């Protein structure tokens, strides 16, 4: 399944959003416009649905409701999220999930649902608060989404949210993972235990993926001959690369000697090969050669096209090179436009000038990126 439409009210710096999504989406905008906040909508739903998580945990890990409510919210301060799920092959909606959240009571104000609704196709199968919620408001501190005993009728939705993956790998965490081990973040978004994760993958699957990644790296990294997973004398897993060298056995390096770009490219390729869930990527272009960055959209297209199940990738980017691919359609790009009343999100095709430029043969980088540059950026040169 994929998310085909998302509607937001008062979520972080978005007062109101209603956008359609495709299997491949690119989110662009100035710094601090809300790209990470938009991706966090899907992480929030994942955190609610995840075992051991739930609504209260998802809210508290973000500082509570007051920290994620839009500052422009006035007359209707409730946070609302609604998503439509399709199979990605046609426009028919399979599922629709909607949630509203508010604070109730005085003093220590309770975070609770204002509503929770689920549709299967066009049929409304859950509509809370129900009669039981009316007599016991404490029930509204939990969603049915997070309760196995309550979500049986729409468990496909819960499983979809639970599987959402967010990745923004930090090379230093991978390179020196033993140093940084301790309090690990759920789902390892920054690669703190990335090597352990690879090592724990079933051997046959792991070797097949590493072989594919090795083949790709040979085209991107000069002199690279072989990529493998090994363990040291203490059983700690390491990635090892063999480079062609004047010595017959070649020169070997472990991840602590890899460049940032090599580590991020390995991580990116592994994530593309892993699973069929919604994948959220934040600025995948970091540390990568511009020639590699230019090919990320085509790589995504090929992988999404040939996977057995429909998969969705949503990524944020500042990269001109990444958006220079003319195969990216205007309907695949979401533009974030800051204003005094919060950030707006528009599909690039909705801007008639951009639509004409794209139709005339310009790339998204040429047609769209100029609209994301801050108005007074020239004044930065006056800094001294």
C-alpha positions in Angstrom: 0.0 0.0 0.0 0.9 3.6 -0.4 -0.4 6.9 1.2 -2.2 8.6 -1.7 -3.4 11.7 0.2 -2.6 13.4 3.5 -4.7 16.1 5.3 -3.3 18.1 8.2 -4.6 20.7 10.6 -2.4 22.5 13.1 0.5 20.0 12.8 3.7 21.8 13.8 4.3 24.7 11.4 1.4 23.6 9.1 -1.9 25.2 9.8 -3.7 23.5 7.0 -2.5 20.9 4.4 -4.2 18.8 1.8 -1.9 17.1 -0.7 -1.8 14.1 -2.9 1.1 11.7 -2.8 2.7 9.5 -5.4 4.9 6.4 -4.9 8.0 8.7 -5.3 7.9 12.1 -3.7 10.4 14.9 -3.3 9.9 17.5 -0.6 11.7 20.8 -1.2 11.8 24.2 0.6 14.1 26.6 2.4 15.8 25.8 5.6 13.4 25.7 8.6 10.4 25.6 6.3 9.2 22.2 7.8 10.5 19.4 5.6 11.4 17.3 8.7 8.1 18.2 10.3 6.2 17.0 7.3 8.1 13.6 7.4 7.4 13.5 11.1 3.7 13.1 10.4 4.3 9.6 9.2 6.7 8.8 12.0 4.1 9.9 14.5 1.5 7.5 13.1 4.2 4.8 13.2 5.0 5.6 16.8 1.3 5.3 17.7 0.9 1.9 16.0 4.2 0.4 17.1 4.2 -2.2 19.8 5.2 -0.6 23.1 4.4 2.8 21.8 0.9 4.3 21.6 -0.5 7.8 21.5 0.8 9.1 24.8 4.3 7.9 24.1 4.3 9.4 20.6 3.2 12.8 22.0 5.5 12.8 25.0 8.6 11.9 23.0 7.9 15.1 21.0 7.5 17.2 24.1 3.7 17.0 24.4 0.8 18.3 22.4 1.7 22.0 23.0 5.1 21.4 21.2 3.6 20.0 18.0 0.5 22.3 17.7 0.9 25.0 15.1 1.5 28.4 16.6 -1.0 29.8 14.2 -3.8 27.6 15.6 -6.4 29.8 17.2 -10.1 29.1 17.0 -9.7 25.3 16.4 -6.5 24.3 18.3 -7.0 20.5 17.9 -4.4 18.7 15.9 -5.9 16.6 13.0 -4.3 14.0 10.7 -6.0 12.1 8.0 -4.4 9.7 5.5 -5.8 7.8 2.5 -4.3 4.4 1.6 -4.4 2.8 -1.9 -2.7 -0.2 -3.4 -0.7 2.1 -5.7 -2.1 0.6 -8.9 -5.3 2.5 -9.0 -6.9 5.5 -7.4 -9.5 3.5 -5.3 -9.1 4.2 -1.6 -8.6 0.9 0.4 -8.4 2.5 3.8 -8.7 5.9 5.4 -7.5 6.8 8.9 -8.3 10.0 10.7 -7.3 11.2 14.2 -7.9 14.4 16.1 -6.1 15.2 19.4 -6.8 17.8 22.0 -5.9 18.7 25.6 -8.7 18.4 28.1 -9.1 19.7 31.7 -7.5 22.3 33.8 -4.1 22.4 35.5 -2.4 19.2 34.4 -4.2 19.0 31.1 -4.8 15.5 29.7 -3.9 14.7 26.1 -6.7 12.8 24.5 -8.6 12.0 21.3 -11.2 14.4 20.0 -12.0 11.7 17.5 -10.6 8.5 15.8 -12.2 7.3 12.5 -11.5 4.4 10.1 -13.0 3.8 6.7 -12.7 0.5 4.7 -13.3 1.8 1.2 -16.3 4.0 1.6 -17.6 2.3 4.8 -17.1 3.9 8.1 -16.1 1.1 10.4 -14.8 3.0 13.5 -16.1 6.3 14.8 -15.0 7.4 18.2 -15.9 8.7 20.7 -18.4 5.9 21.0 -20.9 5.2 23.8 -18.2 3.6 25.9 -15.9 6.5 25.5 -18.7 8.8 26.6 -19.0 7.1 30.0 -15.2 6.7 30.5 -13.2 9.5 29.0 -9.9 7.9 30.1 -10.4 5.5 27.1 -9.8 8.5 24.9 -6.1 8.7 26.0 -5.5 5.7 23.8 -6.2 5.0 20.1 -7.7 1.7 18.9 -4.9 1.8 16.4 -2.4 0.9 19.1 -4.6 -1.9 20.7 -4.4 -5.3 19.2 -7.6 -6.3 20.8 -9.4 -3.3 19.3 -7.8 -3.0 15.8 -8.7 -6.4 14.4 -11.0 -4.9 11.8 -8.3 -2.6 10.4 -5.1 -4.4 11.4 -3.8 -3.9 7.9 -3.7 -0.2 8.6 -1.9 -0.7 11.9 0.7 -3.0 10.3 1.3 -0.5 7.5 2.0 2.3 9.9 4.1 0.1 12.2 6.4 -0.8 9.3 7.2 2.8 8.2 10.9 3.4 8.1 12.7 6.7 8.7 16.4 6.9 7.9 19.0 9.7 8.1 22.2 7.8 8.6 25.1 9.6 10.3 28.5 8.2 9.1 30.2 8.8 12.5 27.6 6.7 14.3 28.2 3.8 11.9 32.0 4.3 11.9 32.3 4.4 15.7 29.2 2.5 16.7 30.9 0.9 19.7 31.7 4.4 21.1 28.2 5.7 20.8 26.4 2.6 22.0 24.2 3.1 25.0 20.8 4.6 24.9 19.6 3.5 21.4 16.8 5.3 19.7 13.8 3.2 18.6 14.2 1.9 15.0 17.8 3.2 14.8 17.1 6.2 12.5 20.7 7.5 12.5 22.6 4.2 12.0 23.7 3.7 15.6 23.3 -0.1 15.3 23.3 -0.3 11.5 26.1 -2.9 11.4 24.3 -5.1 13.9 21.2 -4.8 11.8 23.0 -6.0 8.7 24.6 -8.9 10.7 21.2 -10.0 12.1 19.7 -10.2 8.6 19.4 -13.9 7.5 22.6 -14.9 5.9 21.2 -15.7 2.4 19.3 -12.4 2.3 22.3 -10.4 3.6 24.7 -11.9 1.1 22.4 -11.3 -1.8 21.9 -7.6 -0.8 25.6 -7.0 -0.2 26.4 -8.6 -3.6 24.0 -6.1 -5.3 25.5 -3.2 -3.3 29.0 -4.3 -4.2 28.1 -4.3 -7.9 26.8 -0.7 -7.5 29.8 0.5 -5.5 32.2 -0.8 -8.1 30.7 1.7 -10.5 30.8 4.6 -8.0 33.9 4.0 -5.9 37.3 3.9 -7.7 39.3 0.6 -7.3 36.6 -1.1 -5.2 36.7 -4.9 -5.7 34.7 -6.6 -2.9 32.3 -5.7 0.0 31.7 -8.2 2.8 30.5 -8.4 6.4 33.1 -9.9 8.8 33.4 -10.3 12.6 36.4 -9.5 14.7 37.9 -11.6 17.4 35.2 -10.4 19.9 32.4 -11.2 17.4 31.7 -7.5 16.6 30.4 -7.1 13.0 32.3 -4.9 10.5 31.9 -4.0 6.9 35.1 -4.6 4.9 36.0 -3.4 1.5 38.8 -4.8 -0.6 40.4 -2.4 -3.1 42.4 -3.3 -6.1 46.1 -2.9 -5.2 49.6 -3.7 -6.3 49.5 -6.5 -3.7 47.9 -9.7 -4.9 45.5 -9.8 -2.0 44.5 -6.1 -2.4 44.2 -3.5 0.3 41.4 -3.9 2.9 39.5 -1.3 4.9 36.9 -1.5 7.5 34.1 1.0 8.1 36.2 3.2 10.4 38.3 4.0 7.3 35.5 4.4 4.8 34.7 7.9 3.6 31.4 9.6 4.7 30.1 9.3 1.1 30.9 5.5 0.9 29.1 4.8 4.2 26.1 6.9 3.2 25.9 5.3 -0.2 26.0 1.8 1.3 23.3 2.8 3.8 21.1 4.2 1.1 21.4 1.2 -1.2 20.7 -1.2 1.8 17.6 0.8 2.7 16.3 0.6 -0.9 16.7 -3.2 -0.9 15.2 -3.7 2.6 11.4 -4.3 2.9 8.5 -2.9 1.1 7.2 -0.3 3.6 7.0 3.4 3.3 10.6 4.8 3.4 11.3 8.3 4.6 14.7 9.8 3.7 16.1 13.1 4.8 18.6 14.7 2.5 20.1 11.5 1.0 22.5 13.6 -1.1 24.7 14.6 1.9 28.4 13.6 1.4 27.7 12.0 -2.0 29.4 13.0 -5.3 27.1 15.1 -7.5 27.3 12.4 -10.2 25.8 9.9 -7.8 23.2 12.3 -6.5 22.0 12.9 -10.0 21.2 9.2 -10.4 19.2 8.8 -7.1 15.8 9.5 -8.7 16.4 6.9 -11.5 17.7 4.4 -9.0 14.5 4.9 -6.9 12.3 4.5 -10.1 14.0 1.3 -11.0 13.7 -0.2 -7.6 10.1 0.8 -7.1 9.2 -0.5 -10.5 10.8 -4.0 -10.1 9.7 -4.7 -6.5 7.0 -7.3 -6.1 4.9 -5.1 -3.8 4.2 -1.4 -4.4 6.5 0.7 -2.2 6.6 4.4 -1.5 9.6 6.7 -0.9 9.3 10.2 0.4 12.5 12.2 0.6 13.4 15.8 1.5 16.2 17.5 -0.4 18.0 20.8 -1.0 20.0 19.3 -3.9 20.0 20.9 -7.3 21.7 17.8 -8.8 19.1 15.4 -7.4 16.3 17.5 -8.9 18.0 17.9 -12.3 16.5 14.6 -13.5 13.9 15.6 -16.1 12.1 12.3 -15.4 10.8 13.8 -12.2 7.2 15.0 -12.8 5.8 18.2 -11.2 3.2 16.0 -9.5 6.1 14.2 -7.6 7.4 17.4 -6.0 6.0 19.1 -2.9 7.0 22.7 -2.4 7.1 24.2 1.1 6.3 27.9 1.2 6.8 29.7 4.6 4.4 32.5 5.6 3.5 34.4 8.7 0.5 32.1 9.3 2.6 28.9 8.9 4.0 26.9 6.0 2.0 26.0 3.0 2.6 22.9 1.0 1.8 22.9 -2.7 2.3 20.4 -5.5 4.7 22.0 -8.0 2.3 21.3 -10.8 -0.3 23.6 -9.1 2.0 26.6 -9.9 1.1 27.5 -13.5 4.5 29.1 -14.1 6.3 26.0 -12.9 4.0 23.7 -14.9 4.7 25.7 -18.1 8.5 25.5 -17.5 8.4 21.8 -16.8 6.2 21.3 -19.9 8.7 23.3 -21.9 11.5 20.9 -21.1 13.2 22.4 -18.0 14.2 20.1 -15.2 12.6 20.4 -11.7 15.9 21.9 -10.5 15.7 24.7 -13.1 11.9 25.3 -12.7 11.4 24.7 -8.9 14.6 25.4 -6.9 14.5 29.2 -7.6 11.2 29.3 -5.8 12.7 27.8 -2.7 15.5 30.3 -2.3 14.9 32.8 0.6 14.0 36.3 -0.7 16.8 38.2 1.1 19.6 35.6 0.8 21.8 38.2 -0.9 22.1 40.0 2.5 24.0 37.0 3.9 27.0 38.4 2.0 27.0 41.4 4.4 27.8 39.2 7.4 31.1 40.2 9.0 
